[in-house]
Amino acid sequence: MLIERIYLNNPPLSNFNHIIACEKTAEAIAIDPFDADIVLKRAEEKGWTIKQIISTHEHGDHIRGNKELIAKTGAKLLAHKNASGKIKEVDTFVDQGDIIHVGETVKFEVLTTLGHTMAHLCLYAKDPEPVLFCGDTLFNAGVGNCHNGGDAGALYHTVIDHLFDLPDETKIYPGHDYIENNLGFALSREPHNKEAKELLEQVSKQTPDTRMVTNIKLEKKVNPFLRVHSQALISQLKQDVNQLVESPKEVFLALRELRNHW
């Protein structure tokens, strides 16, 4: 599996686009193309042919480049079945457990990951090493908001009941570069989190183009939304949330609400 991560330099959105190619055939899939010209140019530089496009969800900054990239490549567009009527020109709707093949060597499993929107999916591959392309569901040190067609309760079940149990070594490729801001929020919740402090110091010296790729193991140490059992986090949260119900779901929902206004 060949992975090309492209930072679009479009703050405040700060999108990442991804192209994944088969080493054997050079066939590729583009994930959430924002700028079709940039994505196509990068693929051509690599000698890859974009045969498929997948939209993780229906928001404009994740589907903006679809039409132009289809026109220039003839690629087939895939999206979650719940995106019917929300994303135009979809050739194939997919659902939980469906397999997407890219060339001969790349195989993605579709994960239905509702919450940020109710038509969201992630792509997960086990080989040659586990990777997760997660759109706006799971971010580095954070999770997506639920402002535009989402549901925080559904996001909780997606993140805690499903993504939390992925192998620790699973690499995380989100749709945006929000890690520094997310770590700032994380430290506002757990001021004494040594790992979060060290990671913020590390990433503050990086540019988005050179941003590190985290994994599930690291996220469990620094991402407050994966730390809903942390007594340090819960104790701090009780100071800011009246009558907090001490359950993982209520902690998650309280964190999401605080993050909305942070």
Helices and strands as residue ranges (DSSP letters): E 2-7, E 16-21, E 27-31, H 36-46, E 49-54, H 60-63, H 66-73, E 76-80, G 81-83, E 92-94, E 99-102, E 106-112, E 121-125, E 131-135, E 138-139, E 142-143, H 152-161, G 163-165, E 171-174, H 179-189, H 194-203, G 208-210, H 216-222, G 224-226, H 231-240, H 248-260
